[in-house]
Amino acid sequence: DVFICKIRRKLKALTGGDPLIATVWGRGYVLRDPTSLRGAKTRRQAAG
Protein backbone atom coordinates (compact mmCIF):
# COMPACT_ATOMS: atom_id res chain seq x y z
CA ASP A 1 0.00 0.00 0.00
CA VAL A 2 1.42 3.37 -1.02
CA PHE A 3 0.11 5.19 2.05
CA ILE A 4 1.77 2.74 4.46
CA CYS A 5 5.01 2.95 2.47
CA LYS A 6 5.06 6.73 2.88
CA ILE A 7 4.36 6.47 6.60
CA ARG A 8 7.12 3.85 6.99
CA ARG A 9 9.58 6.14 5.20
CA LYS A 10 8.74 9.08 7.47
CA LEU A 11 8.93 6.98 10.64
CA LYS A 12 12.25 5.49 9.51
CA ALA A 13 13.69 8.99 9.14
CA LEU A 14 12.51 9.93 12.64
CA THR A 15 13.60 6.76 14.45
CA GLY A 16 16.90 6.06 12.74
CA GLY A 17 15.71 3.02 10.82
CA ASP A 18 13.73 1.00 13.36
CA PRO A 19 10.80 -0.74 11.62
CA LEU A 20 7.74 0.43 13.56
CA ILE A 21 5.02 -0.86 11.23
CA ALA A 22 4.82 -4.60 10.66
CA THR A 23 2.68 -6.31 8.04
CA VAL A 24 0.42 -9.08 9.35
CA TRP A 25 -0.40 -11.22 6.34
CA GLY A 26 -4.14 -11.58 5.80
CA ARG A 27 -4.95 -9.04 8.52
CA GLY A 28 -3.31 -5.69 7.91
CA TYR A 29 -0.67 -3.77 9.82
CA VAL A 30 0.46 -3.51 13.41
CA LEU A 31 2.36 -0.68 15.08
CA ARG A 32 5.28 -1.92 17.17
CA ASP A 33 6.41 -0.44 20.47
CA PRO A 34 9.65 1.50 19.82
CA THR A 35 10.95 0.86 23.35
CA SER A 36 10.83 -2.92 22.87
CA LEU A 37 12.69 -2.57 19.56
CA ARG A 38 15.50 -0.63 21.25
CA GLY A 39 15.84 -3.33 23.90
CA ALA A 40 16.04 -6.08 21.29
CA LYS A 41 18.67 -4.15 19.34
CA THR A 42 20.76 -3.70 22.50
CA ARG A 43 20.54 -7.42 23.32
CA ARG A 44 21.62 -8.35 19.77
CA GLN A 45 24.60 -5.99 19.93
CA ALA A 46 25.68 -7.38 23.31
CA ALA A 47 25.44 -10.98 22.07
CA GLY A 48 27.18 -10.42 18.74
C-alpha positions as CSV (number, residue, x, y, z in Angstrom):
1,D,0.0,0.0,0.0
2,V,1.4,3.4,-1.0
3,F,0.1,5.2,2.0
4,I,1.8,2.7,4.5
5,C,5.0,3.0,2.5
6,K,5.1,6.7,2.9
7,I,4.4,6.5,6.6
8,R,7.1,3.9,7.0
9,R,9.6,6.1,5.2
10,K,8.7,9.1,7.5
11,L,8.9,7.0,10.6
12,K,12.2,5.5,9.5
13,A,13.7,9.0,9.1
14,L,12.5,9.9,12.6
15,T,13.6,6.8,14.4
16,G,16.9,6.1,12.7
17,G,15.7,3.0,10.8
18,D,13.7,1.0,13.4
19,P,10.8,-0.7,11.6
20,L,7.7,0.4,13.6
21,I,5.0,-0.9,11.2
22,A,4.8,-4.6,10.7
23,T,2.7,-6.3,8.0
24,V,0.4,-9.1,9.3
25,W,-0.4,-11.2,6.3
26,G,-4.1,-11.6,5.8
27,R,-4.9,-9.0,8.5
28,G,-3.3,-5.7,7.9
29,Y,-0.7,-3.8,9.8
30,V,0.5,-3.5,13.4
31,L,2.4,-0.7,15.1
32,R,5.3,-1.9,17.2
33,D,6.4,-0.4,20.5
34,P,9.6,1.5,19.8
35,T,10.9,0.9,23.4
36,S,10.8,-2.9,22.9
37,L,12.7,-2.6,19.6
38,R,15.5,-0.6,21.3
39,G,15.8,-3.3,23.9
40,A,16.0,-6.1,21.3
41,K,18.7,-4.2,19.3
42,T,20.8,-3.7,22.5
43,R,20.5,-7.4,23.3
44,R,21.6,-8.4,19.8
45,Q,24.6,-6.0,19.9
46,A,25.7,-7.4,23.3
47,A,25.4,-11.0,22.1
48,G,27.2,-10.4,18.7
